[in-house]
Amino acid sequence: MQRGSRRPVRRTLTVTVVTFAVIAALGAPLGLLWAWLAPGVPVIDAGDNGIVVNDPSPEQYIAADGWFTLLGLAFGVLAALGAWLVLRRDRGPFLLLAVTAGTFVAGYGVAPRIGEMIGRDAYEQWRATAAQGASYLSPPEVHSLGPTLVPAFAAAIVLTLLAGWSNDPDLDQPGAQPGYGPNHPPYSVGAGGPSEVGERDRDGADPRQ
């Protein structure tokens, strides 16, 4: 069995940090897209009772969480696929760590805060100046913890499945390609059937004899 040299530690750390930062930053457009798609909640100024929901059974709460769940699922899957294809020389546990941590920060911290900021100033201004009986659409909010964890969960599952389905046992080696890692000697087909190339040592002796 042949063994290649392991990738440098500096490169591993650099790729891990950069991948984490890029994916976490992509939580901003994820939040903007969610704020654009998720519906606002109709509210009304009820005077002494404050601002109340102007609907006996508002579906907008469920719709906001539903949209975030769907978008987060797609975000996690695309982040995992993109990292797997673009960083094929750096596949391994550190790539899994970077992608999972990046999607967690994007889904739990960045996207909800960016999305909930859209229209928040206008809503607060309306609350301060609204007369009794006035109605408004409050900006969407994420109301539960589950949707914010979906991106990291999806990314971890997809990357783990890709690594499990890969037929390359050398994901920890630089430049590994499915089926063509350092432990995959090339084969040639001759008249007597397939034979391994490069099995003889430097002196020309067959190591199997």
N, C-alpha and C positions, 0 to 999 in steps of 0.2 A: 504494500500500500504506500503510495506516494503522499507526501505532505508538503503543502506550500507554506510560505511564510505568512504569518498572521499580519493583519493590517496594523499600521502604526496607531499607538494610543492617541496621539494628537489628532489624527484624522478622525478617529472614532468619536472623540469628544466634540470636535468641531461640527461634524455632521449631526450628532445628536442634538447639540444646542441650537444649531441653525434650523434643523427640521422642526424642533419644538417651537421656536419663535415664529417661524413662518406659518405653521398651522394655527397657532394661537391667534396670530394677527388676522387670519382669515375669518375669525369669529365676528369681526366687524361687518363685513358684507353679509354674513349669514344673518346677523341681527337686523340689518337694513332690509333684507329680503323678507324676513319674517314680519317686520313692522308694516311692510307694504301689503302683504297678503292677509295677515290676521285682521279680523273685523274689530272695530271699536265697540265699546259697551254703551248703550243708550242710558244716560243718567238725567235726573231732573233735580232742580233746586226745590226742596220741600220746605223751605223756610226754617222753622225751629228744628225740624228733624234733620237738617243738613242735606247733603247730596245723597240721593238714593237712586237705585237702579230703576229705570223707567220701563220695567218689563217683569211680569210675574214669574216667568221662567226663562231667564236669559240663556241663550245657547252660545253667546259669544265667549263666555268663559271656557267652555269645552273646546270651542273652535280655535281659540288662541293656543291652548296647550296642544291640540291636535296638529295644528300647522307646525308648531315648533318641533313636535315629535317627528313628523314626516321629513321636514327639512334637516333636522339633526341626523336622522338615519341616513339620508342621502349624503350629507356632509361627511359623516364618518366613513361610509363606504368609499367615497371618492378620494378622501384623504389617504386611506389605506392603499387603494389601488395606485394612486399617483406616487406614493412613496415607494411601493414595491417595484414599479416599473422604472422610475427615474433613478432611484438609488439602488440599483441591482448589485453594485459593487459593495454595498454597505448593509446588506440584509443580515439580520440577526437579532439578538435580544435587545441591543441598544436601539435599533431602529423601532422595534416594537414599543420600547419604553418611550421614545421621543414622540411617536405618533399618538400613542394612548394618552400621554400627559398633555400633548398639544390640543387634542380634540376635547379633553376634559376641561381645560382652561377656556377654550373657545366656547364650548357649550354651556358651561356652568357660570363662567364669569364674564366673558366679553360679549357674547351675542345677546343675552337678556338685558344687560345694562345698556348697550347701544340701542337695541330695539325699543326699550321702554323709554328712552330719552326722546324719541321722535314724537313730537307733538305735546310733550309734557309741559313745556313753558306756556304754550297757548291754553292748555287745559287749566293750569294753575291760575292764569290770568282770568279765565272765564269764571272760575270758582270765586275769585275775589270780587268780581264785579257783577255777577249774575243776580237777576231779580227773581223773586219767588215765582215758580212755575216755568222758568226757562229750562230748556232741555239742551243736551249736548252729547257728543260721542266721546267718551273718555278713551285714551290710547290703550292698546292691548297690553296685558301683563301675563307673565308666566306664573301660574297659581300653584304649581306643585313641583316637587323635586325631580320626579321621574323623567320628564322630558329633557331636562338639562343634562342628564347622564347618558342619554341615548347615543350621542356622537362618539363618546369614548368607548361605550360598550360595542357599538357596531364596528369601529375601527379595530379594536382588539380581536374580535371574532374573525373579521375578514383577514387580517394579517396572519393570525394563527392558522386558519384554514389554508391560506396560500402557501405557508411554509410546510404544512403537513402534506399538501398535495404535490409539492415540488419533488421531482425525482433526483435532485442534487443533494447529496449528503454533506456538502462542503459549504454551507451558507456562511460559515465563519472564515472563509478564505477569500482573499482579494480577487475580484474579477470572476467570481463563481457564476456559471451559467447553468440553467437546468439541463442535466444530463451530460455536462461537459466540464465538470470540476476536476481538480487535481487527482481524484481517485477514479477517474474514468479514462483508462488508456484507450487510444484510438484503435480501431479494428480495420482489418483489411480482409477482403474476400478473395480467395484464390481457388485453384482447381480442386484442392482438397477440402474446401469449406472455410469458414471464418477462422482467422488466426490473429492473435494479439501482436501488435507491432510494438517493439521496444521492450520485449521481455528478456532479451539477452543483456548480460552485463557488459562492462567495458572490454573485458577480455574475450568476448564472443561466446562465453559459456552460457548455457541455458540454466537459469537459477532453479528450475523445477527438477533438474537431473541431480 
